[in-house]
Amino acid sequence: MRRLPGGARRAILKKEVPVSQGKKVPSMRKVADCRDYPSESNCTLTIAGEEDEVVRAAAEHAASVHGHADTPELREDVRKMLKDEKSPQAA
């Protein structure tokens, strides 16, 4: 059996996925789902990904589609409403 370099082994044990430039990304993805928050437009958009990218995309969507102001407070509210993405096995 081939031995893994220390960094790769630690990444596997911590359930992190190595990405470019030495960054580590947690394996749990986050989800923002407009269906959880009724609106006049009956929006069905779901956004999934890394927490920061979901917060950014959801805030931009809330501003451009739903008329909210894209403020730090909105982004913090969005962050608090995120859910963990369910794995295909758990769905």
Secondary structure, 3 states (H helix, E strand, C coil): CCCCCHHHHHHHHCCEEECHHHCEEECCCEEEEHHHCCCCCCCCCEEEECHHHHHHHHHHHHHHHHCCCCCHHHHHHHHHHCEECCCCCCC
